[in-house]
């Protein structure tokens, strides 16, 4: 999986160097404020950040970090269309004390999501757009109890439909996304830097 992601980044870097006018590379942080929930949600679990789930504990003990994203996009000349390759990662940690034992949970979710974007309005300081993305999600869950660690990894298809997004700024920007899906949930805010 690591080699696959590294090869994608190298290819995107090569294409970016070959046609810098049409390409842009971004790095960003975002945080869903409203989640769609999780398909894996069962009684006794809580969820946040679209798919982070903890099996044994209350959400109040969890530390859920913002989504980290790396994107490369290609804009077609004289059209409002853009295609992007996105790599996102979610990280979460949790600790629960139960008598003499200390339960620690760690969850990492990695997304590789090609995206098709349409700009409704694009100016130097303000952009409005809609997008559809779909790809692969890999989740690794680790649970440590009394020194023993159990790890589980699964992969599945994931998607995000966002009919409305807004970016404000230039190289440094803030954005807002309304939609439904895995990576941004129902409503997300973020900041980023465009190289």
Secondary structure, DSSP 8 states (H G I E B T S, - for coil): -HHHHHHHHHHHHHHHHH-TTTEEEEEEEEEEEE----TT--TT-EEETTTEEESSS-GGGEEE--EEEEEEEEE-TTSSEEEEEEEEEEEEEEEEEETTEEEEEEEEEEEEEEEEEEEEEE-SSEEEEEEEEEEEEEEEEEEEETTEEEEEEEEEEEEEEEEEEEEEESSEEEEEEEEEESSS-SEEEEEEEE-
